[in-house]
Amino acid sequence: MTANPVRGVDYPSTYQQLLEWFPDNQSCLDYLAALRWPDGFVCPKCTAREFWRTGAGLWMCRSCGRRTSVTAGTIFHRTRTPLSTWFAAIWFLTSQKNGMSALGLQRVLGFGSYETAWAWMHKLRRAMVRPERDKLSGLVELDETMIGGVSPGKPGAGSDKVPVMIAVERNGTRRLGRVRLAVAQRPNTGELVDWASQVIEPGSTVRTDGLRTLRRLSELGYKHEFTTGYNAADKASVLPGVHLVASLLKRWLIGTLHFRVEEHQLPYYLDEYTFRFNRRNAKSRGLLFYRLLEQAVVTDPHPLHELLRPDEAPIPDFT
């Protein structure tokens, strides 16, 4: 990952510049190659670096003879749509402050099929999380919240609410840092502590409510601060960062998507919200375009059958 990409040099700063930079498929391929192999070509089979370029535009490894394209094994794998259209989709998705729905993407790009727009949106959501992303640190608030408007994952399930775990950095009295979100499979258990150990740097100060199962945090190398008022009337005053993030998340799900989220898809909407929240202070929308493309070239293809349950069809989100 490029630490400090430059606007107008490493990525376009406006949509007009996007069109000028990427007028055809080859210009898109060259850009993706620079993102996928910033230090030069690496064979996906044997990791050798010497290669030939074939007449078909492929990279052929001099060591093992493996031929590969820059899009192979990425979310663009075997796409029949021009890459310039993909680039436009990523630009629209990242340049809108609150994102956009699949129906909105279908309209702006003129797709004949809603299913195509829906699949693209979910492929891009899969690319919004870096596996090697840094853990939260410093002072971190930790809690769970209930998210409504979720279609139950099991037939006959009655509740439309799903527990979501939230960890958020506090930078000073009023400022929030980065956030991490995940669906809780076993709310009010030790799962929250186990998850915290995955997303928060040891040695950090973790502030929680008084739930007894959270006391184990101090045994894992954290400085644990907790309130005794687990049943306090105003929990928002105890963990204001968590409750602000929860409120903004719920507002985003309702305001942007306008439809009930399938429970098994909720983690990917949480990933999108995390991507947006943690980059909310980016000076250029083009930087978000760049970061998402960086991650797209190292994200598995995820064909449609992997995005859906066997009994599921894409549900229109009427926005």
C-alpha positions as CSV (number, residue, x, y, z in Angstrom):
1,M,0.0,0.0,0.0
2,T,1.3,3.5,-0.9
3,A,1.6,5.4,2.3
4,N,1.0,8.9,0.9
5,P,-0.5,8.9,-2.6
6,V,-0.6,12.3,-4.3
7,R,-3.9,13.7,-5.6
8,G,-3.7,14.3,-9.4
9,V,-0.6,12.2,-9.6
10,D,-1.4,8.8,-8.1
11,Y,-5.2,9.1,-8.4
12,P,-7.7,11.4,-10.2
13,S,-9.1,14.3,-8.2
14,T,-12.3,14.8,-10.2
15,Y,-14.7,12.7,-12.2
16,Q,-13.6,14.6,-15.3
17,Q,-10.0,13.7,-14.6
18,L,-11.1,10.1,-14.2
19,L,-12.5,10.0,-17.7
20,E,-9.4,11.6,-19.1
21,W,-7.1,9.2,-17.3
22,F,-9.0,6.0,-18.2
23,P,-10.5,6.4,-21.7
24,D,-10.0,2.7,-22.6
25,N,-9.4,-0.8,-21.2
26,Q,-5.6,-0.7,-21.6
27,S,-5.2,2.5,-19.5
28,C,-7.2,0.7,-16.8
29,L,-5.1,-2.4,-17.0
30,D,-1.9,-0.4,-16.7
31,Y,-3.2,1.4,-13.6
32,L,-4.3,-1.9,-12.0
33,A,-0.9,-3.5,-12.7
34,A,0.8,-0.6,-10.9
35,L,-1.5,-1.2,-7.9
36,R,-1.3,-5.0,-7.8
37,W,2.5,-5.1,-8.4
38,P,3.9,-1.8,-7.0
39,D,7.4,-3.3,-6.8
40,G,7.2,-5.1,-10.1
41,F,5.5,-8.3,-11.4
42,V,5.3,-11.3,-9.0
43,C,4.2,-14.7,-10.4
44,P,1.1,-15.9,-8.4
45,K,2.3,-19.5,-8.8
46,C,6.1,-19.4,-8.0
47,T,6.7,-15.8,-6.9
48,A,9.4,-15.3,-9.5
49,R,9.7,-11.8,-10.9
50,E,11.1,-12.2,-14.4
51,F,8.4,-12.2,-17.1
52,W,7.5,-11.8,-20.8
53,R,4.5,-9.9,-22.1
54,T,2.5,-11.9,-24.5
55,G,0.7,-10.7,-27.6
56,A,-2.6,-11.2,-25.8
57,G,-1.5,-8.7,-23.1
58,L,-0.8,-11.4,-20.5
59,W,2.2,-11.7,-18.1
60,M,4.1,-15.0,-18.6
61,C,6.5,-16.0,-15.9
62,R,10.0,-16.9,-17.2
63,S,10.5,-19.4,-14.4
64,C,7.4,-21.6,-14.5
65,G,5.7,-20.4,-17.7
66,R,2.5,-19.5,-15.8
67,R,0.4,-16.9,-17.8
68,T,-1.7,-14.5,-15.8
69,S,-3.6,-11.3,-16.3
70,V,-3.6,-8.4,-14.0
71,T,-7.3,-9.0,-13.2
72,A,-7.0,-12.8,-12.5
73,G,-8.0,-13.7,-9.0
74,T,-9.3,-10.2,-8.3
75,I,-12.9,-8.9,-8.1
76,F,-12.5,-8.0,-11.8
77,H,-11.8,-11.7,-12.7
78,R,-13.3,-12.7,-16.1
79,T,-15.5,-9.5,-16.2
80,R,-17.1,-8.9,-19.5
81,T,-17.8,-5.3,-18.7
82,P,-15.1,-2.6,-19.7
83,L,-12.9,-1.8,-16.7
84,S,-13.6,1.9,-17.3
85,T,-17.2,1.1,-16.2
86,W,-15.9,-0.6,-13.1
87,F,-13.7,2.4,-12.4
88,A,-16.8,4.7,-12.8
89,A,-18.7,2.5,-10.4
90,I,-16.0,2.7,-7.8
91,W,-15.8,6.4,-8.2
92,F,-19.5,6.9,-7.7
93,L,-19.5,4.6,-4.7
94,T,-16.7,6.3,-2.9
95,S,-17.3,9.9,-3.9
96,Q,-20.8,9.9,-2.4
97,K,-20.5,10.9,1.2
98,N,-23.1,8.3,2.4
99,G,-22.6,5.8,-0.4
100,M,-25.3,4.7,-2.8
101,S,-27.7,1.8,-3.3
102,A,-27.5,-0.9,-5.9
103,L,-30.6,0.7,-7.6
104,G,-28.8,4.0,-7.6
105,L,-25.7,2.4,-9.3
106,Q,-28.0,0.7,-11.8
107,R,-29.5,4.1,-12.8
108,V,-26.3,6.0,-13.0
109,L,-24.4,3.4,-15.1
110,G,-27.4,2.3,-17.1
111,F,-27.3,-1.4,-16.2
112,G,-30.2,-3.4,-17.7
113,S,-30.1,-5.7,-14.8
114,Y,-30.6,-4.8,-11.1
115,E,-28.8,-8.1,-10.2
116,T,-25.6,-6.9,-11.9
117,A,-25.5,-3.7,-9.9
118,W,-26.3,-5.6,-6.7
119,A,-23.5,-8.1,-7.3
120,W,-21.0,-5.3,-8.1
121,M,-21.9,-3.5,-4.9
122,H,-21.3,-6.7,-2.8
123,K,-18.1,-7.5,-4.6
124,L,-16.8,-4.0,-3.8
125,R,-18.0,-4.4,-0.2
126,R,-15.8,-7.5,0.1
127,A,-12.9,-5.4,-0.9
128,M,-13.4,-2.7,1.8
129,V,-11.5,-4.5,4.6
130,R,-7.8,-5.0,4.6
131,P,-6.9,-8.3,6.3
132,E,-3.7,-6.8,7.7
133,R,-5.3,-3.6,8.9
134,D,-3.9,-2.1,12.1
135,K,-5.5,-2.7,15.5
136,L,-7.2,0.1,17.4
137,S,-5.1,1.6,20.2
138,G,-5.0,4.2,22.9
139,L,-8.4,4.7,24.7
140,V,-11.0,2.4,23.1
141,E,-14.7,2.2,24.0
142,L,-16.3,-1.3,23.7
143,D,-19.9,-2.4,23.7
144,E,-22.8,-4.1,21.8
145,T,-25.9,-2.5,20.2
146,M,-28.9,-3.9,18.5
147,I,-29.5,-3.2,14.8
148,G,-33.1,-3.4,13.5
149,G,-34.5,-3.8,10.0
150,V,-32.6,-7.1,9.5
151,S,-34.3,-10.0,7.8
152,P,-33.9,-13.1,10.1
153,G,-31.4,-15.6,8.7
154,K,-33.5,-18.6,9.7
155,P,-37.0,-19.3,8.5
156,G,-39.6,-18.6,11.2
157,A,-37.2,-16.4,13.3
158,G,-39.2,-13.7,14.9
159,S,-36.8,-10.9,15.7
160,D,-35.6,-8.4,13.2
161,K,-32.8,-7.2,15.4
162,V,-29.2,-8.4,15.3
163,P,-26.5,-7.7,18.0
164,V,-23.5,-5.8,16.7
165,M,-20.2,-5.3,18.5
166,I,-18.6,-1.9,18.4
167,A,-15.1,-0.7,19.3
168,V,-14.2,2.9,18.8
169,E,-11.0,4.9,19.5
170,R,-11.4,8.1,21.6
171,N,-9.0,10.9,20.6
172,G,-9.6,13.4,23.3
173,T,-12.9,14.4,25.0
174,R,-15.0,14.9,21.9
175,R,-13.0,13.4,18.9
176,L,-13.4,9.9,17.7
177,G,-10.8,7.9,15.9
178,R,-11.2,4.6,14.0
179,V,-13.9,2.1,14.5
180,R,-14.4,-1.7,14.2
181,L,-17.7,-3.4,13.8
182,A,-18.8,-7.1,13.8
183,V,-22.0,-9.1,14.2
184,A,-22.2,-10.8,17.5
185,Q,-23.2,-14.5,17.4
186,R,-23.5,-14.9,21.2
187,P,-24.4,-11.5,22.7
188,N,-23.6,-10.8,26.4
189,T,-21.0,-13.6,26.5
190,G,-17.2,-13.8,26.4
191,E,-17.4,-13.4,22.6
192,L,-17.0,-9.6,22.9
193,V,-13.8,-10.0,24.8
194,D,-12.5,-12.5,22.3
195,W,-13.3,-10.1,19.4
196,A,-11.7,-7.2,21.3
197,S,-8.4,-9.2,21.4
198,Q,-8.5,-9.4,17.6
199,V,-9.2,-5.7,16.9
200,I,-7.5,-3.8,19.9
201,E,-3.8,-3.5,20.5
202,P,-2.7,-5.1,23.9
203,G,-1.7,-2.4,26.4
204,S,-4.6,-0.1,25.2
205,T,-7.1,1.2,27.7
206,V,-10.5,-0.4,27.1
207,R,-13.6,1.3,28.6
208,T,-16.8,-0.8,28.9
209,D,-19.9,-1.0,31.0
210,G,-20.0,-3.2,34.1
211,L,-20.9,-6.5,32.5
212,R,-19.0,-9.2,34.5
213,T,-17.9,-11.2,31.4
214,L,-15.8,-8.2,30.3
215,R,-13.6,-8.2,33.5
216,R,-11.4,-10.7,31.7
217,L,-10.0,-7.9,29.5
218,S,-7.5,-7.1,32.3
219,E,-6.1,-10.6,32.1
220,L,-5.4,-10.2,28.4
221,G,-3.1,-7.2,28.8
222,Y,-5.5,-4.4,28.6
223,K,-6.1,-1.5,31.0
224,H,-9.7,-2.1,31.8
225,E,-12.0,0.8,32.8
226,F,-15.6,-0.1,33.6
227,T,-18.6,1.5,35.2
228,T,-20.6,-0.1,37.9
229,G,-23.8,1.2,36.5
230,Y,-24.4,-1.6,34.0
231,N,-28.1,-0.8,34.2
232,A,-27.6,3.0,34.2
233,A,-30.5,5.0,32.8
234,D,-28.2,7.0,30.5
235,K,-25.7,4.5,29.0
236,A,-24.9,7.1,26.3
237,S,-23.2,9.2,28.9
238,V,-21.0,6.3,30.0
239,L,-19.8,5.2,26.5
240,P,-20.6,8.3,24.3
241,G,-18.4,7.2,21.4
242,V,-19.9,3.8,21.0
243,H,-23.5,5.2,21.2
244,L,-22.7,8.0,18.7
245,V,-21.3,5.4,16.2
246,A,-24.3,3.1,16.8
247,S,-26.7,6.0,16.1
248,L,-24.8,7.1,12.9
249,L,-24.7,3.5,11.7
250,K,-28.4,3.0,12.1
251,R,-29.1,6.3,10.4
252,W,-26.8,5.3,7.5
253,L,-28.5,1.9,7.0
254,I,-32.0,3.5,6.9
255,G,-31.1,6.7,5.0
256,T,-28.9,5.1,2.3
257,L,-30.3,1.6,1.8
258,H,-34.0,2.0,2.6
259,F,-34.6,-1.7,2.9
260,R,-34.2,-4.6,5.2
261,V,-30.8,-6.1,5.2
262,E,-30.4,-9.9,5.0
263,E,-28.8,-11.0,8.2
264,H,-26.0,-12.9,6.5
265,Q,-25.2,-9.8,4.4
266,L,-25.0,-7.5,7.4
267,P,-21.3,-8.0,8.0
268,Y,-20.5,-6.6,4.6
269,Y,-22.6,-3.5,5.1
270,L,-20.7,-3.1,8.4
271,D,-17.5,-3.3,6.4
272,E,-18.7,-0.5,4.1
273,Y,-19.6,1.7,7.0
274,T,-16.3,1.1,8.6
275,F,-14.4,1.9,5.4
276,R,-16.3,5.2,5.1
277,F,-16.2,6.2,8.8
278,N,-12.4,5.6,9.1
279,R,-11.8,7.7,6.0
280,R,-14.3,10.4,6.8
281,N,-11.6,13.1,7.1
282,A,-9.9,12.3,3.7
283,K,-9.1,15.5,2.0
284,S,-10.1,14.1,-1.4
285,R,-12.8,11.7,-2.5
286,G,-10.4,10.5,-5.1
287,L,-8.2,9.0,-2.3
288,L,-11.1,6.7,-1.3
289,F,-11.3,5.6,-5.0
290,Y,-7.6,4.9,-4.9
291,R,-7.7,2.9,-1.6
292,L,-10.6,0.8,-2.7
293,L,-8.9,-0.1,-6.0
294,E,-5.8,-1.0,-4.0
295,Q,-7.8,-3.5,-2.1
296,A,-9.8,-4.7,-5.1
297,V,-6.7,-6.1,-6.8
298,V,-6.0,-8.3,-3.8
299,T,-9.5,-9.4,-3.1
300,D,-10.9,-12.8,-4.4
301,P,-13.5,-12.7,-7.2
302,H,-16.6,-13.7,-5.2
303,P,-18.9,-14.9,-8.0
304,L,-22.6,-14.3,-7.6
305,H,-23.3,-17.8,-6.2
306,E,-20.9,-17.0,-3.3
307,L,-22.8,-13.7,-2.6
308,L,-26.2,-15.3,-2.2
309,R,-27.7,-18.1,-0.2
310,P,-29.2,-20.9,-2.4
311,D,-32.7,-19.7,-1.7
312,E,-32.0,-16.0,-2.0
313,A,-32.4,-13.4,-4.8
314,P,-31.1,-9.8,-4.7
315,I,-33.7,-7.6,-3.1
316,P,-34.2,-4.1,-4.6
317,D,-33.3,-1.3,-2.3
318,F,-35.5,1.5,-3.5
319,T,-33.4,4.6,-3.2
